Amino acid sequence: MKRYSRVFFLLIVLIVGCQLTLAKDSGFLRKPFFAQRVLLTYHTAGDEDYGYEYREQVRYKEISALYIKQTGPSYSYDLYVNAENMEPLYLSLTDHSGEMDAKRVEVEFSQEEIKMRLGAEERIKKKVFRKKEGELIYPAEQFAVLLRNLDFSRAQTTFKGLIYEYPYISTLLFAVEGKERVSVKAGDFDTYKIMLTLPGLKSIFFKAYFWVSTEEPHYLIKYEGKRHKRTVVTELVKIGELDRQPNIAEIESSFSCVLAGYLTLT
């Protein structure tokens, strides 16, 4: 009887140990963001419109967070990410182009669920997704932020992305293809080249490429992929360290560049 009890105990230890290993071996490093206040300016070849990405360390509901604001001709985003472990906290998206049925999307992230509000005024649609314990689900078009915490030593990492236009949750895959020296208007950078695709045979339907700097905080240097059924190339033009948050009028008068959406699965 004691022998069976010991075997049972060892099995329990083995199972728990495997679960802890899997939790730690997710492919993402839960390292904190450092304090920053920076303006990133991008240009997409063939576009003439303007946009920017602004980042600042803030407090969100008593949580230390990284605030990321993206403004462009078609969309504007406000994203709050937990500064300690890179998990998303809140996202709001406003569509200025009329391409989405829902003109506005709001998403609240918690450990247990994801709550979505789609639409505006009286036409509000609500959707709730339940989460497993420790599950990381990241909003689409913000995957460049997620890449900052990727374990670049791994060849492939799967994760789940929230596609909010429909909405649904999709399993996606990052594949590290190696290092490349990239030249853009912002300068010359050593980068990791990352392919974003769907797992298995579904990879033939979608591929996009990110080049992120090898140095912290792993800024997006270049992006190549589909946007509304056409191939686009987006490159970093300028990194600006700021002493205060700028207003949109200041940005539009100072820069002539476009911040493209990082990913559109359409």
KACOR-V404507 format. One record per residue. N is the residue number from 1. RES is the residue in three letters. PHI is phi in whole degrees, -180 to 180 (NA if undefined). PSI is psi in radians with two decimals (* if undefined). D_LAST is the distance of its C-alpha to the last C-alpha in Angstrom with 2 decimals. Layout:
# KACOR-V404507
n = [N,N]
res = [RES,RES]
phi = [PHI,PHI]
psi = [PSI,PSI]
d_last = [D_LAST,D_LAST]
This chain:
# KACOR-V404507
n = [1,2,3,4,5,6,7,8,9,10,11,12,13,14,15,16,17,18,19,20,21,22,23,24,25,26,27,28,29,30,31,32,33,34,35,36,37,38,39,40,41,42,43,44,45,46,47,48,49,50,51,52,53,54,55,56,57,58,59,60,61,62,63,64,65,66,67,68,69,70,71,72,73,74,75,76,77,78,79,80,81,82,83,84,85,86,87,88,89,90,91,92,93,94,95,96,97,98,99,100,101,102,103,104,105,106,107,108,109,110,111,112,113,114,115,116,117,118,119,120,121,122,123,124,125,126,127,128,129,130,131,132,133,134,135,136,137,138,139,140,141,142,143,144,145,146,147,148,149,150,151,152,153,154,155,156,157,158,159,160,161,162,163,164,165,166,167,168,169,170,171,172,173,174,175,176,177,178,179,180,181,182,183,184,185,186,187,188,189,190,191,192,193,194,195,196,197,198,199,200,201,202,203,204,205,206,207,208,209,210,211,212,213,214,215,216,217,218,219,220,221,222,223,224,225,226,227,228,229,230,231,232,233,234,235,236,237,238,239,240,241,242,243,244,245,246,247,248,249,250,251,252,253,254,255,256,257,258,259,260,261,262,263,264,265,266]
res = [MET,LYS,ARG,TYR,SER,ARG,VAL,PHE,PHE,LEU,LEU,ILE,VAL,LEU,ILE,VAL,GLY,CYS,GLN,LEU,THR,LEU,ALA,LYS,ASP,SER,GLY,PHE,LEU,ARG,LYS,PRO,PHE,PHE,ALA,GLN,ARG,VAL,LEU,LEU,THR,TYR,HIS,THR,ALA,GLY,ASP,GLU,ASP,TYR,GLY,TYR,GLU,TYR,ARG,GLU,GLN,VAL,ARG,TYR,LYS,GLU,ILE,SER,ALA,LEU,TYR,ILE,LYS,GLN,THR,GLY,PRO,SER,TYR,SER,TYR,ASP,LEU,TYR,VAL,ASN,ALA,GLU,ASN,MET,GLU,PRO,LEU,TYR,LEU,SER,LEU,THR,ASP,HIS,SER,GLY,GLU,MET,ASP,ALA,LYS,ARG,VAL,GLU,VAL,GLU,PHE,SER,GLN,GLU,GLU,ILE,LYS,MET,ARG,LEU,GLY,ALA,GLU,GLU,ARG,ILE,LYS,LYS,LYS,VAL,PHE,ARG,LYS,LYS,GLU,GLY,GLU,LEU,ILE,TYR,PRO,ALA,GLU,GLN,PHE,ALA,VAL,LEU,LEU,ARG,ASN,LEU,ASP,PHE,SER,ARG,ALA,GLN,THR,THR,PHE,LYS,GLY,LEU,ILE,TYR,GLU,TYR,PRO,TYR,ILE,SER,THR,LEU,LEU,PHE,ALA,VAL,GLU,GLY,LYS,GLU,ARG,VAL,SER,VAL,LYS,ALA,GLY,ASP,PHE,ASP,THR,TYR,LYS,ILE,MET,LEU,THR,LEU,PRO,GLY,LEU,LYS,SER,ILE,PHE,PHE,LYS,ALA,TYR,PHE,TRP,VAL,SER,THR,GLU,GLU,PRO,HIS,TYR,LEU,ILE,LYS,TYR,GLU,GLY,LYS,ARG,HIS,LYS,ARG,THR,VAL,VAL,THR,GLU,LEU,VAL,LYS,ILE,GLY,GLU,LEU,ASP,ARG,GLN,PRO,ASN,ILE,ALA,GLU,ILE,GLU,SER,SER,PHE,SER,CYS,VAL,LEU,ALA,GLY,TYR,LEU,THR,LEU,THR]
phi = [NA,-65,-64,-65,-63,-66,-62,-61,-64,-65,-65,-62,-61,-64,-63,-62,-62,-64,-63,-66,-64,-65,-64,-78,-99,-79,96,-122,-94,-80,-92,-75,-78,-93,-61,-155,-141,-140,-117,-106,-118,-125,-130,-107,-57,93,-95,-119,-88,-123,-175,-159,-128,-120,-128,-155,-78,-141,-110,-128,51,67,-112,-67,-137,-101,-95,-125,-116,-121,-131,-149,-69,-103,-138,-135,-123,-127,-126,-116,-123,-58,-69,-89,-140,67,-74,-69,-112,-157,-141,-127,-128,-119,-94,-98,-98,82,-79,-100,-65,-88,-72,-143,-129,-124,-133,-109,-106,-139,-67,-98,-160,-122,-107,-120,-127,-118,111,-142,57,-84,-100,-109,-112,-113,-143,-126,-112,-82,-115,-81,-61,77,-76,-104,-124,-112,-72,-60,70,-122,-70,-64,-68,-62,-60,-59,-108,-70,-81,-71,-78,-89,-70,-140,-141,-95,-157,-115,-119,-92,-96,-93,-75,-92,-97,-162,-112,-120,-82,-127,-140,-98,-123,-82,-95,131,-105,-142,-89,-119,-111,-133,-63,-75,135,-102,-134,-81,-133,-95,-95,-120,-97,-106,-153,-97,-72,69,-67,-68,-63,-69,-91,-156,-148,-144,-129,-121,-114,-118,-63,-71,-87,-60,-95,57,-66,-71,-98,-154,-136,-139,178,-87,-139,54,71,-129,-79,-126,-126,-116,-130,-74,-106,-157,-116,-115,-84,-120,-104,-161,-78,-80,-101,-62,-61,-65,-65,-66,-83,-101,-127,-126,-135,-116,-102,-81,-63,-70,-157,-133,-86,-134]
psi = [-0.71,-0.62,-0.75,-0.68,-0.70,-0.72,-0.76,-0.74,-0.74,-0.62,-0.72,-0.79,-0.72,-0.78,-0.83,-0.72,-0.71,-0.72,-0.73,-0.68,-0.75,-0.67,-0.70,-0.41,0.69,-0.25,-0.09,2.38,2.06,1.01,2.59,2.69,2.54,2.78,2.30,2.69,1.74,2.59,2.12,2.29,2.30,2.74,2.38,2.17,2.28,-0.22,2.65,0.05,3.13,2.66,2.99,2.93,2.24,2.39,2.43,2.51,2.21,-3.09,2.32,1.93,0.86,0.28,2.36,2.13,2.75,2.12,2.23,2.11,2.22,2.24,2.27,-3.04,-0.49,-0.68,2.77,2.41,2.54,2.06,2.33,2.22,2.38,2.11,-0.31,-0.52,0.18,0.14,2.43,2.52,-0.77,2.49,2.39,2.40,2.28,2.20,2.08,-0.13,-0.33,0.17,-0.43,2.52,-0.70,2.04,-0.37,2.45,2.29,2.34,2.19,2.20,2.39,3.11,-0.51,-0.49,2.95,2.14,2.23,2.51,2.07,2.38,-3.09,2.68,-2.15,-0.19,1.34,2.20,2.33,2.50,2.39,2.27,2.26,2.53,2.59,2.78,2.20,0.10,2.32,2.06,2.14,2.51,2.45,2.70,0.08,0.32,-0.41,-0.54,-0.75,-0.61,-0.44,-0.48,0.25,2.47,1.72,-0.16,-0.25,2.47,-0.71,2.56,2.16,2.64,3.08,2.38,2.46,1.97,1.93,-0.05,-0.49,-0.78,2.87,2.96,2.24,2.47,2.23,2.99,2.28,2.29,2.12,2.03,-0.12,-2.95,2.54,2.53,2.12,2.37,2.12,3.12,-0.48,-0.22,-2.94,2.32,2.44,2.24,2.79,2.31,2.12,2.26,2.32,2.23,-3.07,2.59,2.68,-2.60,-0.33,-0.17,-0.37,-0.28,-0.34,2.29,2.46,2.75,2.39,2.40,2.01,2.53,2.47,-0.42,2.63,2.53,0.60,1.01,2.62,2.13,-0.64,2.56,2.45,2.18,-2.95,2.44,1.92,0.86,0.21,2.59,2.30,2.67,2.10,2.33,2.61,2.31,-0.66,2.51,2.05,2.11,2.26,2.73,-0.01,2.87,2.22,2.84,2.87,-0.64,-0.69,-0.70,-0.83,-0.51,-0.30,-0.46,2.63,1.00,2.89,2.37,1.89,2.67,2.39,-0.52,2.28,1.95,1.13,*]
d_last = [60.31,59.90,58.27,55.62,55.03,54.59,52.12,50.14,50.21,49.00,46.10,45.10,45.34,43.26,40.47,40.41,40.53,37.53,35.54,36.52,35.63,32.16,31.65,32.81,30.99,27.45,26.48,26.31,29.45,30.18,31.91,32.38,31.07,33.97,34.85,33.16,32.56,30.44,28.29,25.65,24.72,21.92,21.25,18.24,19.60,19.56,19.08,22.17,21.27,22.54,21.57,22.86,22.80,25.98,27.31,30.48,32.37,33.08,34.14,31.81,33.82,36.52,34.13,33.99,30.43,28.39,26.93,23.91,23.05,20.27,20.57,18.83,18.39,15.18,15.51,18.41,18.66,21.82,21.85,25.02,25.44,28.65,30.61,32.43,29.77,26.36,25.12,23.04,25.19,23.45,20.35,19.94,17.05,17.77,15.40,17.46,15.18,14.80,11.02,11.13,13.59,15.26,16.86,18.00,17.26,20.17,20.32,23.68,24.01,27.25,28.73,28.56,25.41,22.38,22.80,20.08,20.76,18.11,19.24,22.25,25.90,26.79,23.33,22.73,20.88,21.89,20.50,22.40,21.56,24.68,24.99,27.34,30.02,28.93,25.27,22.91,19.46,17.62,15.12,11.72,12.05,15.71,15.87,18.05,20.57,20.60,21.31,24.56,25.98,24.83,27.82,27.56,30.37,28.21,26.40,23.53,22.52,20.29,19.16,17.12,14.28,13.78,10.31,11.77,9.72,10.72,12.57,13.20,14.45,13.22,15.63,14.74,17.16,18.64,20.88,23.54,24.22,27.25,28.62,28.28,30.11,27.73,29.01,27.24,28.88,29.54,31.60,31.75,30.30,30.63,27.22,25.59,22.74,20.15,17.38,14.54,13.37,13.55,17.20,19.16,18.18,14.52,14.48,14.29,10.63,9.54,11.88,12.43,15.94,17.96,21.59,23.53,27.24,29.65,31.76,31.25,29.23,26.69,24.94,21.71,23.19,20.35,16.61,14.90,11.30,8.12,7.47,5.99,6.67,9.94,11.80,13.48,16.58,17.74,21.36,23.82,26.50,28.77,29.71,32.00,34.29,35.24,38.14,36.50,33.20,32.47,31.52,28.71,31.32,32.73,29.44,28.58,32.12,32.21,28.98,27.11,23.94,20.26,18.50,14.85,12.32,12.54,9.11,5.63,3.80,0.00]
